Amino acid sequence: MRLIFVGAPGVGKGTQARLLQERHGVPHLASGDLLREAIEAGSRQGREIETKMQSGALVPDAWIQALIFQKIEALGSGRSFSLDGFPRTPEQAKALEEMLRRAGQAPVDLVIDFEMEPEAIIRRLSGRRVCPKCRMVFHLTNLKPYQEGVCDRCGTKLTTRSDDQPGTIQKRLAVYERETKPLLDFYEAAGILRHLPGDLSVSAQYDAMIELLTRERLVGAA
Ligand code: AMP
């Protein structure tokens, strides 16, 4: 199954994509993680990406497309994937469609939009903690690590993402409304857009997602 997860920052796209990878073997491709890896590589482009990310703006299409298309091409034609954070604009969506067509790869099956009110998003992002090493995501109240402040998976000290500061959160939400929301019309017109509530516990959101994927015959009924 070839999926796209859309929704404002903090709605649970990454957490659900990771669970789908662990439990159903669907590779999770997160544009934000690819950009953070590029920053860590320390190149000049990495520094420019960091400046954009910290301001809450999107990075130029050509940069993110180069990173994500390389991963999709490496997966090959028949492989499943979930794209988390890409595409973020109608232009990126058209570029993805074109890339899959040119590479002779299967198109996207379904786009899942995680819906959530801005006040709830701000609460989510303010409590989010991340592992800088393996990129696992936790939350101070909703998704606590076993040991406070420490990653369950690799034992690294958890941090707050530099773009999860209040001013930057507001900017990212505005960018989402202005640049990413139009993407929903694009996929609605294609007939592959579905919606799920974002403001659920991790397990309730996962169950709702699996129910949807089962209804769409993308995973087998239990
Ligand atoms: P995320 O981890 O998905 O919240 O992304 C963090 C930041 O990376 C965003 O605020 C953007 O600056 C950048 N970014 C991630 N995905 C994209 C994309 N598809 N297009 C442009 N910028 C992106």
Boltz pocket constraint, residues with backbone or C-beta under 6 A from the ligand:
constraints:
  - pocket:
      binder: B
      contacts: [[A, 9], [A, 31], [A, 32], [A, 33], [A, 35], [A, 49], [A, 52], [A, 53], [A, 54], [A, 56], [A, 57], [A, 58], [A, 59], [A, 60], [A, 61], [A, 64], [A, 84], [A, 85], [A, 86], [A, 87], [A, 88], [A, 92], [A, 163], [A, 172]]
      max_distance: 6.0
